[in-house]
Amino acid sequence: MKKIGIICKPGRPEPREILKDLLPWLGRRGHDTLVDPESAAALGIKGYARAEIAAAADAMLVLGGDGTMLGVSRLVAERGVPILGVNLGSMGFITEVNREEIYEAVDTMLSGTCSVEERLMLSAGIIRDGERIAEYTVLNDVVVNKGALARIVDLDAFINGIYVTTFKADGLIISTPTGSTAYSLSAGGPILYPSLDSILVTPICSHTLTNRPIVLPDNFTIQVILRTLSEDVYLTLDGQVGFSLRKDDVIEVNKSPHKTKLFIPCERDYFNILRSKLKWGER
Protein backbone atom coordinates (compact mmCIF):
# COMPACT_ATOMS: atom_id res chain seq x y z
CA MET A 1 0.00 0.00 0.00
CA LYS A 2 2.55 2.53 -1.25
CA LYS A 3 0.44 5.29 -2.81
CA ILE A 4 -2.37 6.90 -0.78
CA GLY A 5 -4.89 9.04 -2.65
CA ILE A 6 -6.42 11.83 -0.58
CA ILE A 7 -9.59 13.66 -1.57
CA CYS A 8 -11.16 16.31 0.66
CA LYS A 9 -14.47 18.07 0.83
CA PRO A 10 -13.92 21.40 -0.95
CA GLY A 11 -14.41 24.73 0.77
CA ARG A 12 -13.81 23.43 4.30
CA PRO A 13 -10.79 24.42 6.44
CA GLU A 14 -10.76 21.22 8.56
CA PRO A 15 -9.20 18.93 5.91
CA ARG A 16 -6.32 21.33 5.35
CA GLU A 17 -5.67 21.53 9.09
CA ILE A 18 -5.59 17.73 9.29
CA LEU A 19 -3.31 17.33 6.26
CA LYS A 20 -0.66 19.70 7.63
CA ASP A 21 0.28 17.02 10.15
CA LEU A 22 -1.00 13.90 8.39
CA LEU A 23 1.05 14.28 5.19
CA PRO A 24 4.43 14.44 6.96
CA TRP A 25 3.31 11.54 9.20
CA LEU A 26 2.58 9.41 6.14
CA GLY A 27 5.83 10.50 4.48
CA ARG A 28 7.90 9.39 7.45
CA ARG A 29 6.35 5.95 7.09
CA GLY A 30 7.39 5.72 3.45
CA HIS A 31 4.03 6.36 1.79
CA ASP A 32 3.54 8.58 -1.26
CA THR A 33 0.47 10.81 -1.16
CA LEU A 34 -1.62 12.05 -4.08
CA VAL A 35 -3.72 15.02 -2.95
CA ASP A 36 -6.62 16.52 -4.89
CA PRO A 37 -5.78 19.82 -6.63
CA GLU A 38 -7.98 22.09 -4.51
CA SER A 39 -6.54 20.87 -1.21
CA ALA A 40 -3.00 20.84 -2.60
CA ALA A 41 -3.28 24.43 -3.79
CA ALA A 42 -4.40 25.54 -0.33
CA LEU A 43 -1.38 23.77 1.19
CA GLY A 44 1.08 25.00 -1.43
CA ILE A 45 2.02 21.50 -2.61
CA LYS A 46 1.71 19.57 -5.88
CA GLY A 47 -1.80 18.34 -6.60
CA TYR A 48 -3.15 15.64 -8.86
CA ALA A 49 -6.31 15.45 -10.93
CA ARG A 50 -8.90 13.15 -9.45
CA ALA A 51 -8.68 10.82 -12.45
CA GLU A 52 -4.91 10.54 -11.91
CA ILE A 53 -5.44 9.72 -8.25
CA ALA A 54 -8.02 7.06 -9.07
CA ALA A 55 -5.66 5.45 -11.60
CA ALA A 56 -2.59 5.36 -9.36
CA ALA A 57 -3.67 5.04 -5.73
CA ASP A 58 -3.47 1.78 -3.79
CA ALA A 59 -5.91 3.11 -1.18
CA MET A 60 -8.08 6.20 -0.80
CA LEU A 61 -8.48 8.48 2.20
CA VAL A 62 -11.55 10.72 2.12
CA LEU A 63 -11.83 13.73 4.43
CA GLY A 64 -15.38 15.04 4.31
CA GLY A 65 -18.91 13.74 4.57
CA ASP A 66 -21.01 11.06 2.93
CA GLY A 67 -21.41 13.21 -0.19
CA THR A 68 -17.66 13.36 -0.73
CA MET A 69 -17.48 9.62 -0.13
CA LEU A 70 -20.14 8.91 -2.76
CA GLY A 71 -18.23 10.87 -5.37
CA VAL A 72 -15.01 9.00 -4.60
CA SER A 73 -16.77 5.62 -4.67
CA ARG A 74 -17.89 6.29 -8.24
CA LEU A 75 -14.43 7.61 -9.14
CA VAL A 76 -12.59 4.41 -8.14
CA ALA A 77 -15.37 1.90 -8.82
CA GLU A 78 -13.73 0.25 -11.84
CA ARG A 79 -10.42 -0.35 -10.03
CA GLY A 80 -11.97 -1.42 -6.73
CA VAL A 81 -9.59 0.72 -4.66
CA PRO A 82 -10.48 0.45 -0.95
CA ILE A 83 -11.58 3.67 0.79
CA LEU A 84 -11.27 4.94 4.35
CA GLY A 85 -13.73 7.72 5.12
CA VAL A 86 -13.16 10.34 7.83
CA ASN A 87 -16.38 12.10 8.81
CA LEU A 88 -16.20 15.89 8.78
CA GLY A 89 -19.85 16.24 7.79
CA SER A 90 -23.13 15.99 9.68
CA MET A 91 -24.34 12.38 9.24
CA GLY A 92 -21.48 10.02 8.48
CA PHE A 93 -23.19 6.72 7.67
CA ILE A 94 -20.41 5.85 5.20
CA THR A 95 -17.59 8.04 6.55
CA GLU A 96 -17.48 6.32 9.90
CA VAL A 97 -14.12 7.45 11.35
CA ASN A 98 -14.24 10.55 13.56
CA ARG A 99 -11.57 13.23 13.42
CA GLU A 100 -9.96 12.19 16.70
CA GLU A 101 -9.65 8.59 15.43
CA ILE A 102 -7.79 9.40 12.20
CA TYR A 103 -4.27 8.32 13.09
CA GLU A 104 -5.35 5.09 14.74
CA ALA A 105 -7.61 4.22 11.79
CA VAL A 106 -5.00 5.10 9.14
CA ASP A 107 -2.34 3.13 11.01
CA THR A 108 -4.66 0.11 11.11
CA MET A 109 -5.40 0.54 7.40
CA LEU A 110 -1.73 0.71 6.47
CA SER A 111 -0.83 -2.29 8.63
CA GLY A 112 -3.25 -4.48 6.69
CA THR A 113 -5.22 -5.46 9.79
CA CYS A 114 -8.32 -3.40 9.03
CA SER A 115 -11.17 -5.40 7.48
CA VAL A 116 -12.60 -4.42 4.10
CA GLU A 117 -16.34 -4.53 3.48
CA GLU A 118 -17.73 -4.75 -0.04
CA ARG A 119 -20.85 -2.75 -0.83
CA LEU A 120 -23.26 -3.36 -3.69
CA MET A 121 -23.33 -0.74 -6.44
CA LEU A 122 -25.98 -0.23 -9.12
CA SER A 123 -25.75 0.44 -12.85
CA ALA A 124 -28.37 2.77 -14.29
CA GLY A 125 -28.88 3.13 -18.01
CA ILE A 126 -31.20 5.54 -19.88
CA ILE A 127 -32.76 4.20 -23.06
CA ARG A 128 -34.38 6.71 -25.44
CA ASP A 129 -35.98 5.68 -28.74
CA GLY A 130 -34.36 2.26 -28.42
CA GLU A 131 -30.85 3.66 -27.92
CA ARG A 132 -28.89 3.58 -24.65
CA ILE A 133 -27.84 7.22 -24.34
CA ALA A 134 -26.28 7.26 -20.86
CA GLU A 135 -24.90 4.88 -18.24
CA TYR A 136 -24.06 5.56 -14.60
CA THR A 137 -22.73 3.67 -11.58
CA VAL A 138 -23.98 4.59 -8.11
CA LEU A 139 -23.38 3.53 -4.52
CA ASN A 140 -26.51 5.00 -2.89
CA ASP A 141 -29.48 5.40 -5.18
CA VAL A 142 -31.10 6.08 -8.51
CA VAL A 143 -34.04 8.48 -8.20
CA VAL A 144 -36.73 9.53 -10.65
CA ASN A 145 -38.39 12.68 -9.34
CA LYS A 146 -40.40 15.62 -10.52
CA GLY A 147 -39.58 19.27 -10.14
CA ALA A 148 -41.24 21.56 -7.64
CA LEU A 149 -43.98 22.69 -10.02
CA ALA A 150 -44.60 19.43 -11.88
CA ARG A 151 -47.68 17.32 -11.30
CA ILE A 152 -47.68 13.71 -10.13
CA VAL A 153 -45.89 11.51 -12.67
CA ASP A 154 -46.84 8.10 -14.04
CA LEU A 155 -44.05 5.54 -13.89
CA ASP A 156 -44.53 2.05 -15.35
CA ALA A 157 -42.42 -0.42 -13.37
CA PHE A 158 -41.18 -3.77 -14.67
CA ILE A 159 -39.09 -6.37 -12.80
CA ASN A 160 -37.27 -8.94 -14.96
CA GLY A 161 -39.50 -7.90 -17.83
CA ILE A 162 -42.73 -8.52 -15.89
CA TYR A 163 -45.10 -5.58 -15.41
CA VAL A 164 -45.52 -4.71 -11.72
CA THR A 165 -47.59 -1.54 -11.54
CA THR A 166 -47.83 2.07 -12.63
CA PHE A 167 -46.71 4.32 -9.81
CA LYS A 168 -48.62 7.59 -9.66
CA ALA A 169 -46.29 9.48 -7.39
CA ASP A 170 -43.79 12.28 -6.95
CA GLY A 171 -41.13 9.80 -7.97
CA LEU A 172 -39.38 6.52 -7.31
CA ILE A 173 -36.17 5.60 -5.47
CA ILE A 174 -34.12 2.53 -6.37
CA SER A 175 -31.42 2.10 -3.77
CA THR A 176 -28.71 -0.18 -2.48
CA PRO A 177 -28.59 -1.27 1.18
CA THR A 178 -25.99 1.47 1.70
CA GLY A 179 -28.48 3.97 0.29
CA SER A 180 -31.34 2.69 2.46
CA THR A 181 -30.39 5.24 5.16
CA ALA A 182 -30.43 8.11 2.66
CA TYR A 183 -33.36 9.45 0.58
CA SER A 184 -35.25 6.15 0.77
CA LEU A 185 -35.38 6.36 4.56
CA SER A 186 -36.95 9.83 4.33
CA ALA A 187 -39.58 8.40 1.96
CA GLY A 188 -40.55 5.68 4.44
CA GLY A 189 -38.30 2.88 3.23
CA PRO A 190 -36.78 0.26 5.56
CA ILE A 191 -33.16 0.18 6.73
CA LEU A 192 -31.19 -2.67 5.17
CA TYR A 193 -27.97 -3.94 6.68
CA PRO A 194 -25.31 -2.44 4.40
CA SER A 195 -23.58 -5.69 3.37
CA LEU A 196 -26.80 -7.33 2.10
CA ASP A 197 -27.12 -8.17 -1.60
CA SER A 198 -30.52 -6.59 -2.19
CA ILE A 199 -32.14 -3.76 -4.12
CA LEU A 200 -34.78 -1.55 -2.52
CA VAL A 201 -37.59 0.16 -4.47
CA THR A 202 -39.37 2.98 -2.63
CA PRO A 203 -42.14 5.20 -4.07
CA ILE A 204 -42.09 8.90 -3.19
CA CYS A 205 -45.45 10.21 -1.95
CA SER A 206 -47.46 7.67 -3.91
CA HIS A 207 -51.05 8.66 -4.74
CA THR A 208 -52.04 5.05 -3.92
CA LEU A 209 -51.35 4.50 -0.23
CA THR A 210 -51.02 0.73 -0.70
CA ASN A 211 -47.91 1.22 -2.87
CA ARG A 212 -45.22 0.26 -0.39
CA PRO A 213 -41.44 -0.22 -0.59
CA ILE A 214 -40.26 -3.60 -1.80
CA VAL A 215 -36.92 -5.41 -1.31
CA LEU A 216 -35.65 -7.46 -4.25
CA PRO A 217 -32.73 -9.82 -4.89
CA ASP A 218 -29.71 -8.09 -6.39
CA ASN A 219 -29.81 -10.23 -9.56
CA PHE A 220 -33.12 -8.68 -10.66
CA THR A 221 -33.38 -6.05 -13.39
CA ILE A 222 -35.71 -3.10 -12.81
CA GLN A 223 -37.09 -0.99 -15.63
CA VAL A 224 -39.01 2.23 -15.10
CA ILE A 225 -40.73 4.00 -18.00
CA LEU A 226 -41.79 7.63 -17.71
CA ARG A 227 -45.31 7.92 -19.12
CA THR A 228 -45.93 11.58 -18.26
CA LEU A 229 -45.35 14.38 -20.77
CA SER A 230 -43.27 16.82 -18.74
CA GLU A 231 -40.07 18.83 -19.08
CA ASP A 232 -39.54 18.83 -15.34
CA VAL A 233 -38.72 15.21 -14.48
CA TYR A 234 -35.17 14.17 -13.68
CA LEU A 235 -33.05 11.14 -12.97
CA THR A 236 -30.73 11.83 -10.04
CA LEU A 237 -27.71 9.63 -9.31
CA ASP A 238 -26.45 9.53 -5.71
CA GLY A 239 -28.04 12.95 -5.25
CA GLN A 240 -25.11 14.47 -7.16
CA VAL A 241 -25.60 13.89 -10.90
CA GLY A 242 -28.77 14.87 -12.74
CA PHE A 243 -30.22 13.85 -16.11
CA SER A 244 -33.34 15.39 -17.66
CA LEU A 245 -35.92 12.80 -18.73
CA ARG A 246 -38.47 12.78 -21.54
CA LYS A 247 -41.75 10.91 -21.97
CA ASP A 248 -41.22 7.20 -22.75
CA ASP A 249 -37.60 7.22 -21.57
CA VAL A 250 -36.67 3.86 -20.02
CA ILE A 251 -34.49 3.73 -16.91
CA GLU A 252 -32.90 0.31 -16.52
CA VAL A 253 -31.29 -0.52 -13.18
CA ASN A 254 -29.37 -3.63 -12.19
CA LYS A 255 -26.42 -4.75 -10.12
CA SER A 256 -23.14 -3.18 -11.16
CA PRO A 257 -20.16 -5.45 -11.84
CA HIS A 258 -18.21 -3.15 -9.51
CA LYS A 259 -18.37 -2.91 -5.74
CA THR A 260 -17.28 -0.21 -3.35
CA LYS A 261 -14.66 -1.45 -0.91
CA LEU A 262 -14.68 0.28 2.45
CA PHE A 263 -12.11 0.01 5.19
CA ILE A 264 -14.11 -0.73 8.33
CA PRO A 265 -12.72 0.30 11.74
CA CYS A 266 -12.15 -2.92 13.65
CA GLU A 267 -14.41 -1.89 16.52
CA ARG A 268 -17.25 -0.75 14.24
CA ASP A 269 -20.75 -1.32 15.62
CA TYR A 270 -23.33 -0.56 12.93
CA PHE A 271 -26.21 -0.51 15.39
CA ASN A 272 -24.37 2.05 17.49
CA ILE A 273 -24.11 4.17 14.35
CA LEU A 274 -27.88 3.91 13.86
CA ARG A 275 -28.54 4.84 17.49
CA SER A 276 -26.20 7.79 17.28
CA LYS A 277 -27.13 9.18 13.85
CA LEU A 278 -30.89 8.54 14.04
CA LYS A 279 -31.22 9.43 17.75
CA TRP A 280 -32.85 6.10 18.59
CA GLY A 281 -33.94 5.85 22.22
CA GLU A 282 -33.89 9.62 22.79
CA ARG A 283 -36.89 11.61 23.94
Steps between C-alpha positions, in 0.01 A plus 500: 500500500755753375289776344219661703248714313347779707183683401343765723169676517555833322451833672560370853802599714503180712656271235788740444565520874508120520728460197765737637594232752372188324705538180838516677388210724427287194825609334707389797345156464604477136164564334451722195193723510291624208290797613210650306584830326280727712644378830854497361472859381388611846802323652746623238594150382469307173149377428365230274184481293241270648522267200877472554447418866242234418736339247807491724392468863520174694256633761283809538460728800193724492472801731145631488147370526290232336460715188875515446518126560234429237691696239822313577324162493388567143846632410684180600222249432664335198831440681345393830738714707411473871390822674531627856254778577557762771178676598518879497135535401172475689379139456786264424329170419778413253782719635511328835836613645488810721767768486661396828531140373686581177852392589392177665274413205761588235766303687268198510426543129867517407590200716258281306303402810190706424215300345357598162126489438361478148188700421259439214493762225235551232523567127238733356449536128268741313344366182338751262340397170662158532851640550696492827605864531656504848638262762584568864633311802375592847560394859187647663203540271338568167206740531231605255334815631299794382582865538334729750226613262438174314192289558500139617679280246405159363779244515452151354711253698624165370709240687682243284277604213177438694263794548458587869293817518476861391612725782309827515733689727750780544766252398675172566821408684705193410770457760771272629512391866760774552251750359214372717595755770496787250207634292311170519487521879343847477237357263403228748725220379652238733862492617697215344822373651766650272673175397178336373468416130160658441338783307236721660219671305322782684223722356505870588164631624299246304141599417401139582569445869533123453811549283769404748878452480618162379834319549627295206792264436802673350490286183169655390474763227267795558362711218308822553328677210394863529148529359438866586558780249708744703820701466553500874582138586855396580712197571732569793802280573626490860341842546793652309451442126183598316355398163188654345242241393245498219172313457553129422862502618593164655718487811659158539661417834692189599795388707828657396798273432695730733484524877609770739762376744498673836757473774300426814639603841557178691274603787216614272150443638242576231212505746684756710526712186123474451434593863734795479407639157124436519467589871337167584391475863505877557200699615 
